[in-house]
Amino acid sequence: MRTKHALGTLPRIGAPDREGEVVEAFSRKPARLAVLTGLALVAAMLPAATAGSTPPVPAQEAPEVEPCGEGDASGATDVGVTDTSITIATIQDVGGDLRPGIREDNLKAMQAFVRYCNRQGGINGRELELNEYDSALLDALPAFEQACAEDNFAIVGEGVIFDDAGVEPIDECGIPTVPAFSTTAARQLSELTFPPSPNPPDRIATGRFEWLKQEFPGVEERAAMLCPSTTTTQYSCDRQVFAAEQAGYEFVYQGETEINVANWGPFVDQLRQNDVTYLGMVADETNWAGLQRELQAQGLDIPVVDSGGGIYSEEYLEQSGPAAEDTLVSLAVTPLEEVNRVPELKRYTRWVKRVGGEPTALGISGWSAGLLFATAVQSLGSDVTRAGLVTALQEIHEWDGNGLQALADPGGKQPSGCFVQLQVKDGEFERIFPRRGFECRPDDIADVPEEFQS
């Protein structure tokens, strides 16, 4: 299913726009216990940094980009490109009975970016037209096939959990992709895929786990990981376990869950019996909130519960309630609470609300993907071709989306080793480390053995 606009995880084992208005970030009121994980992105959860913490390593800034604007580009130069427009596809897990709306924030981010970019004049004068395809979590293959079959120049801002379904269609039709994130090794290895924050299968950052050991002595002694029984989530969990083990973590329990867990009691029993000091999980907001509520109900206090950007949302705070207090959340994007410090973040927040969405960490990644795509296209002038887009993307080695995210190398597809830690305090997400910017540990990146690469 798709609509067209010409707009102005589950558990197992620039510059301000012309309005210049102030935008407030979201906050809520939950309260006590830690959590962990999100989607297929690595996560981290920890209490506030102490006075003796390692000083932050300032992240280098990438050149500022402003790719949307008027121009005189012309010519029908490739599939989906005319004198006046460039048609792009976007694919998200929105519909379906299993978990409807799970990645609607990425869809809203793309709708917002297209509307914003067209308001500025398009890219070199060509307006963007957006075709939307619903992968519905378990129906990704037909969505990719349809995006290939229709006149789309590229796929941009994609938010698909089981994104390996797109490998064969993408390779066959030769369509470049700039996803918000990539979850599987097969897609990460695709020569046509360029996420703004690469997560290559052969390398992984371990600095976050090292920092946890510094802040919480003994956290590594009895670790646990929960993960759903799907190929994608197992891949993500296995990589997180490997990264933690490189930092000296000893895993005493790895639990396999369903995608939607109705009863968290048996898992909490196992966590108690194994006297767990560290808990990680790959899951969405609903599963995280359910686990945390059960942890609180049974009075089990785990020293460190480690979560990623997948739960960084108002929905999570609402579902968790008091059980969210002290939860630690690791991000590779600038926290939404700092919206008035980063003009591009303010811009994203304003425009996503205009299309009926709410700002989220993964939505920021979607906007960054749109910005990365537009920057590469702008550099091509009139001669916009798929081959030219791939070459332009390969040449972008310093990218932070105008301060939206940690500095990354999308062209070289290398992990950055940078993160920022938040903690839920009085129902709000609060930065705890580093004091500003991102903690970057380029030396704490491990080579991943083949058994953890697929």
C-alpha positions as CSV (number, residue, x, y, z in Angstrom):
1,M,0.0,0.0,0.0
2,R,1.3,3.5,-0.7
3,T,0.2,7.1,-1.1
4,K,1.9,9.8,-3.0
5,H,2.6,13.3,-1.9
6,A,4.0,16.3,-3.8
7,L,4.4,18.1,-0.5
8,G,5.4,21.8,-0.6
9,T,12.5,-4.6,18.8
10,L,11.5,-7.1,19.9
11,P,13.3,-9.6,22.5
12,R,15.9,-13.1,22.3
13,I,19.1,-16.2,23.2
14,G,22.0,24.0,9.5
15,A,20.7,27.0,10.1
16,P,17.3,28.1,11.5
17,D,14.5,28.4,9.0
18,R,12.9,31.7,8.2
19,E,10.4,31.6,11.1
20,G,12.9,31.3,13.9
21,E,10.3,30.4,16.5
22,V,11.2,28.6,19.8
23,V,10.2,24.9,20.0
24,E,9.9,23.0,23.2
25,A,11.2,19.4,23.5
26,F,8.9,16.7,24.9
27,S,9.0,15.6,28.5
28,R,6.8,13.4,30.8
29,K,6.6,12.1,34.3
30,P,7.6,8.5,35.0
31,A,9.6,7.2,37.9
32,R,11.8,4.3,39.2
33,L,13.9,1.5,37.8
34,A,16.1,1.1,34.8
35,V,15.4,-0.3,31.3
36,L,17.1,-1.3,28.2
37,T,17.2,-1.5,24.4
38,G,15.5,-0.4,21.3
39,L,14.9,-2.0,17.9
40,A,18.1,-3.1,16.4
41,L,20.2,-0.3,17.6
42,V,22.7,-0.8,20.4
43,A,21.7,0.8,23.7
44,A,23.1,1.9,27.0
45,M,21.7,2.8,30.3
46,L,23.4,4.3,33.4
47,P,23.2,6.7,36.4
48,A,24.6,10.2,36.4
49,A,28.3,10.7,35.9
50,T,30.3,11.4,39.0
51,A,32.9,14.1,39.6
52,G,35.7,11.6,38.9
53,S,34.4,10.6,35.4
54,T,36.7,10.5,32.4
55,P,36.6,13.9,30.7
56,P,34.6,13.9,27.5
57,V,36.4,13.7,24.1
58,P,34.9,16.5,22.0
59,A,33.5,15.3,18.7
60,Q,34.7,17.0,15.6
61,E,32.1,18.9,13.6
62,A,31.3,18.2,10.0
63,P,30.9,21.1,7.5
64,E,27.5,22.7,7.6
65,V,25.2,21.8,4.7
66,E,22.2,23.6,3.2
67,P,21.2,21.4,0.2
68,C,17.6,22.6,-0.3
69,G,17.0,25.7,-2.4
70,E,16.1,27.2,-5.8
71,G,18.2,26.6,-8.9
72,D,18.0,26.0,-12.6
73,A,18.5,22.2,-12.8
74,S,16.8,20.6,-15.8
75,G,16.5,17.5,-17.8
76,A,15.0,14.0,-17.4
77,T,18.3,12.5,-16.4
78,D,17.3,9.2,-14.9
79,V,14.5,7.1,-13.4
80,G,12.2,9.4,-11.4
81,V,13.9,12.7,-12.5
82,T,12.3,15.3,-14.6
83,D,12.9,19.0,-15.4
84,T,10.9,19.9,-12.3
85,S,10.9,17.0,-9.9
86,I,12.7,14.1,-8.3
87,T,10.5,11.2,-7.1
88,I,11.8,9.3,-4.1
89,A,10.4,6.3,-2.2
90,T,10.3,5.8,1.6
91,I,9.4,2.5,3.3
92,Q,8.4,2.1,6.9
93,D,6.9,-0.5,9.3
94,V,3.6,1.3,9.8
95,G,0.6,-1.0,9.2
96,G,0.1,-4.7,10.0
97,D,-1.6,-6.5,12.9
98,L,1.6,-7.4,14.8
99,R,2.8,-4.0,15.8
100,P,1.0,-1.2,13.9
101,G,2.7,2.2,13.7
102,I,6.1,1.0,15.1
103,R,8.1,3.2,12.7
104,E,5.6,5.9,11.8
105,D,8.1,8.4,13.3
106,N,10.4,7.7,10.4
107,L,7.5,8.2,7.9
108,K,6.6,11.5,9.5
109,A,10.3,12.6,9.4
110,M,10.4,12.1,5.6
111,Q,7.0,13.8,5.1
112,A,8.4,16.7,7.1
113,F,11.7,16.8,5.2
114,V,10.1,16.8,1.8
115,R,7.7,19.6,2.8
116,Y,10.5,21.6,4.2
117,C,12.8,21.1,1.3
118,N,10.2,22.0,-1.3
119,R,9.3,25.1,0.7
120,Q,13.0,26.2,0.2
121,G,12.7,25.6,-3.6
122,G,13.5,21.9,-3.8
123,I,17.0,20.6,-4.7
124,N,18.6,22.9,-7.3
125,G,15.0,23.9,-8.2
126,R,13.6,20.4,-8.6
127,E,10.9,19.6,-6.1
128,L,10.7,16.3,-4.3
129,E,7.8,14.0,-4.7
130,L,7.4,11.3,-2.1
131,N,5.9,7.8,-2.6
132,E,5.2,6.0,0.7
133,Y,5.3,2.2,1.0
134,D,4.2,0.2,4.1
135,S,6.4,-2.8,5.0
136,A,4.0,-3.6,7.9
137,L,6.9,-5.2,9.8
138,L,6.6,-8.7,8.2
139,D,5.8,-7.6,4.6
140,A,8.9,-5.8,3.6
141,L,9.7,-7.7,0.4
142,P,6.5,-6.6,-1.5
143,A,7.2,-3.0,-0.4
144,F,10.7,-3.0,-1.8
145,E,9.6,-4.7,-5.0
146,Q,6.9,-2.1,-5.5
147,A,9.3,0.7,-4.8
148,C,11.6,-0.7,-7.5
149,A,8.8,-1.3,-10.0
150,E,7.6,2.3,-9.9
151,D,9.5,5.4,-11.1
152,N,11.5,6.1,-7.9
153,F,14.9,7.6,-8.2
154,A,16.0,6.5,-4.7
155,I,14.7,5.1,-1.4
156,V,15.2,7.7,1.4
157,G,14.6,7.7,5.2
158,E,13.6,4.0,5.3
159,G,12.7,2.6,8.7
160,V,12.4,-1.2,8.3
161,I,13.3,-3.6,11.0
162,F,13.7,-6.7,8.7
163,D,15.5,-4.7,6.0
164,D,17.4,-7.7,4.6
165,A,14.2,-8.3,2.5
166,G,15.3,-5.3,0.4
167,V,18.7,-6.6,-0.7
168,E,17.7,-8.6,-3.7
169,P,15.1,-6.1,-5.1
170,I,17.5,-3.2,-4.6
171,D,20.4,-5.0,-6.3
172,E,18.2,-6.1,-9.2
173,C,16.8,-2.6,-9.9
174,G,19.9,-0.6,-9.0
175,I,18.1,1.9,-6.7
176,P,20.3,3.7,-4.2
177,T,19.1,3.8,-0.6
178,V,19.7,6.3,2.2
179,P,17.9,4.7,5.2
180,A,17.3,6.2,8.6
181,F,19.0,3.1,10.0
182,S,20.0,-0.3,8.8
183,T,19.5,-3.4,11.0
184,T,20.9,-6.4,9.1
185,A,24.3,-7.4,7.9
186,A,23.1,-8.0,4.4
187,R,21.8,-4.5,4.0
188,Q,24.7,-2.9,5.7
189,L,27.0,-4.7,3.2
190,S,24.9,-3.5,0.2
191,E,26.9,-1.2,-2.1
192,L,23.7,0.8,-2.7
193,T,22.9,1.5,1.0
194,F,24.2,4.6,2.9
195,P,22.7,5.2,6.4
196,P,23.8,8.5,8.0
197,S,25.2,6.5,11.0
198,P,26.8,3.3,9.7
199,N,26.7,0.1,11.7
200,P,28.9,-2.2,9.7
201,P,28.8,-6.0,10.5
202,D,32.6,-6.3,10.7
203,R,33.2,-3.6,13.3
204,I,31.5,-2.5,16.5
205,A,32.0,0.2,19.1
206,T,32.7,-1.0,22.7
207,G,33.4,2.4,24.5
208,R,29.9,2.6,26.0
209,F,30.5,-0.7,27.9
210,E,33.9,0.5,29.1
211,W,32.3,3.7,30.4
212,L,29.6,1.6,32.2
213,K,32.4,-0.3,34.0
214,Q,34.0,3.0,35.1
215,E,30.7,4.4,36.5
216,F,29.4,1.1,38.0
217,P,32.2,-1.1,39.3
218,G,31.2,-4.7,39.1
219,V,28.5,-4.2,36.5
220,E,30.2,-6.6,34.2
221,E,30.2,-9.6,36.6
222,R,26.7,-11.0,35.9
223,A,25.2,-9.7,32.7
224,A,21.9,-10.7,31.0
225,M,20.4,-10.1,27.5
226,L,16.8,-10.5,26.4
227,C,16.0,-10.8,22.7
228,P,13.1,-11.9,20.5
229,S,13.4,-15.0,18.4
230,T,13.8,-13.4,14.9
231,T,16.9,-13.3,12.7
232,T,17.2,-9.6,12.8
233,T,16.8,-9.2,16.6
234,Q,19.1,-12.1,17.3
235,Y,21.8,-10.5,15.1
236,S,21.5,-7.3,17.0
237,C,21.6,-9.0,20.4
238,D,24.5,-11.3,19.5
239,R,26.5,-8.2,18.4
240,Q,25.7,-6.4,21.7
241,V,26.8,-9.4,23.7
242,F,30.0,-9.6,21.7
243,A,30.8,-5.9,22.2
244,A,30.1,-6.2,26.0
245,E,32.3,-9.3,26.2
246,Q,35.2,-7.5,24.6
247,A,34.9,-5.1,27.5
248,G,35.0,-8.0,30.0
249,Y,31.3,-8.6,30.7
250,E,30.3,-12.1,31.7
251,F,26.8,-13.2,30.5
252,V,25.1,-15.5,32.9
253,Y,21.6,-15.4,31.3
254,Q,20.4,-14.9,27.7
255,G,16.6,-15.1,27.4
256,E,14.6,-15.6,24.2
257,T,11.2,-13.9,24.1
258,E,8.3,-13.5,21.7
259,I,8.0,-10.3,19.6
260,N,5.0,-9.3,21.8
261,V,5.4,-10.5,25.4
262,A,2.2,-10.9,27.4
263,N,3.8,-12.2,30.6
264,W,7.2,-11.0,31.8
265,G,7.0,-12.9,35.1
266,P,9.1,-15.9,34.1
267,F,11.8,-13.6,32.7
268,V,12.0,-11.6,35.8
269,D,12.2,-14.8,37.8
270,Q,15.3,-15.8,35.7
271,L,16.9,-12.4,36.2
272,R,16.4,-12.7,40.0
273,Q,17.7,-16.3,40.1
274,N,20.9,-15.3,38.2
275,D,21.5,-12.3,40.5
276,V,21.9,-10.0,37.4
277,T,24.0,-6.9,37.6
278,Y,23.5,-5.7,34.0
279,L,20.4,-6.0,31.8
280,G,20.2,-5.4,28.1
281,M,17.4,-6.0,25.7
282,V,16.4,-5.5,22.1
283,A,12.8,-4.3,22.1
284,D,10.4,-1.5,21.4
285,E,8.8,0.9,23.9
286,T,5.8,-1.4,24.7
287,N,8.0,-4.4,25.6
288,W,10.4,-2.3,27.5
289,A,7.6,-0.7,29.5
290,G,6.0,-4.1,30.2
291,L,9.3,-5.6,31.5
292,Q,10.0,-2.6,33.7
293,R,6.5,-2.6,35.2
294,E,7.0,-6.3,36.1
295,L,10.4,-5.6,37.5
296,Q,8.9,-2.9,39.8
297,A,6.0,-5.1,40.7
298,Q,8.3,-7.9,41.9
299,G,10.7,-5.5,43.6
300,L,13.7,-6.6,41.6
301,D,16.3,-3.8,41.4
302,I,19.0,-4.4,38.7
303,P,22.0,-2.1,39.1
304,V,22.3,-1.3,35.4
305,V,19.5,-1.6,32.8
306,D,20.8,-0.6,29.4
307,S,18.6,1.0,26.7
308,G,19.1,2.5,23.3
309,G,17.3,5.2,21.2
310,G,14.3,2.9,20.4
311,I,12.6,3.8,23.7
312,Y,13.5,7.5,23.7
313,S,9.9,8.7,23.3
314,E,7.0,10.2,25.1
315,E,5.1,7.0,24.4
316,Y,7.7,5.0,26.4
317,L,7.4,7.4,29.3
318,E,3.6,7.2,29.3
319,Q,3.6,3.4,29.2
320,S,6.3,2.9,31.8
321,G,5.0,5.4,34.3
322,P,6.9,5.4,37.6
323,A,8.9,2.3,36.6
324,A,10.9,4.4,34.1
325,E,12.7,6.5,36.8
326,D,16.5,6.2,36.6
327,T,16.4,4.4,33.3
328,L,19.5,5.0,31.2
329,V,19.3,5.7,27.5
330,S,22.2,5.8,25.0
331,L,21.9,7.9,21.9
332,A,23.9,8.6,18.8
333,V,21.8,11.7,18.1
334,T,21.5,15.1,19.9
335,P,18.9,14.9,22.6
336,L,15.6,16.5,21.8
337,E,15.8,18.4,25.1
338,E,18.6,20.5,23.5
339,V,16.3,21.6,20.6
340,N,17.1,25.3,21.2
341,R,20.8,24.8,21.0
342,V,20.9,23.2,17.6
343,P,19.2,25.0,14.7
344,E,18.8,21.8,12.6
345,L,17.2,20.0,15.5
346,K,14.8,22.9,16.0
347,R,14.0,22.8,12.3
348,Y,13.2,19.0,12.4
349,T,11.1,19.4,15.5
350,R,9.0,22.2,14.0
351,W,8.4,20.6,10.6
352,V,7.6,17.1,11.9
353,K,4.9,18.6,14.1
354,R,3.5,20.4,11.1
355,V,2.8,17.0,9.4
356,G,1.2,15.6,12.6
357,G,4.2,13.8,14.0
358,E,6.2,13.9,17.2
359,P,10.0,14.2,17.4
360,T,11.9,11.0,18.3
361,A,15.5,9.8,18.2
362,L,14.9,7.6,15.2
363,G,12.9,10.4,13.5
364,I,16.0,12.5,13.8
365,S,17.9,9.8,12.0
366,G,15.2,9.9,9.3
367,W,15.6,13.7,8.9
368,S,19.4,13.2,8.8
369,A,19.0,10.7,6.0
370,G,16.9,13.1,4.0
371,L,19.5,15.8,4.5
372,L,22.3,13.4,3.5
373,F,20.4,12.4,0.3
374,A,19.7,16.0,-0.6
375,T,23.3,17.1,0.0
376,A,24.6,14.4,-2.4
377,V,22.0,15.2,-5.0
378,Q,22.7,19.0,-4.8
379,S,26.4,18.3,-5.6
380,L,25.3,16.7,-8.9
381,G,23.7,19.9,-10.3
382,S,21.5,19.1,-13.3
383,D,23.0,15.7,-14.1
384,V,21.1,13.8,-11.4
385,T,21.7,10.0,-12.0
386,R,21.7,7.0,-9.7
387,A,25.3,6.3,-10.5
388,G,26.2,9.9,-9.7
389,L,24.3,9.7,-6.4
390,V,26.2,6.6,-5.3
391,T,29.5,8.3,-6.1
392,A,28.5,11.4,-4.3
393,L,27.5,9.5,-1.2
394,Q,30.7,7.5,-1.3
395,E,32.6,10.8,-1.1
396,I,30.9,12.1,2.1
397,H,33.2,11.1,5.0
398,E,32.3,13.7,7.6
399,W,28.6,13.9,8.5
400,D,26.7,15.1,11.5
401,G,23.6,16.4,9.9
402,N,24.3,20.0,11.0
403,G,24.7,18.8,14.6
404,L,21.8,16.4,14.6
405,Q,24.0,13.3,15.3
406,A,27.4,12.2,16.3
407,L,30.1,12.6,13.6
408,A,30.0,9.7,11.2
409,D,31.5,8.4,7.9
410,P,28.6,7.3,5.7
411,G,30.8,7.1,2.6
412,G,33.3,4.8,4.3
413,K,30.6,3.0,6.3
414,Q,32.6,3.1,9.5
415,P,31.2,3.2,13.1
416,S,31.8,6.4,14.9
417,G,32.3,5.2,18.5
418,C,30.4,8.3,19.8
419,F,27.5,8.4,22.2
420,V,25.6,10.5,24.7
421,Q,23.9,9.1,27.9
422,L,20.6,10.2,29.2
423,Q,18.7,9.2,32.3
424,V,15.0,9.5,33.3
425,K,14.7,11.9,36.1
426,D,11.4,13.1,37.5
427,G,9.6,11.9,34.4
428,E,12.0,13.6,31.9
429,F,15.0,12.5,29.9
430,E,18.1,14.3,31.3
431,R,21.7,14.3,29.9
432,I,24.1,12.8,32.3
433,F,27.3,12.3,30.2
434,P,29.2,14.0,28.7
435,R,28.3,17.5,29.8
436,R,27.9,18.6,26.1
437,G,28.3,17.1,22.7
438,F,29.2,13.4,22.4
439,E,31.7,11.1,24.1
440,C,33.9,9.8,21.3
441,R,36.1,6.8,21.8
442,P,37.6,5.9,18.4
443,D,40.1,3.5,19.9
444,D,37.3,1.4,21.5
445,I,36.1,-0.2,18.3
446,A,36.5,-4.0,17.9
447,D,36.8,-6.2,14.8
448,V,33.8,-8.6,14.8
449,P,34.4,-12.3,14.1
450,E,32.5,-13.8,11.2
451,E,30.1,-15.7,13.4
452,F,28.7,-12.4,14.6
453,Q,28.4,-10.8,11.2
454,S,25.2,-12.4,10.0
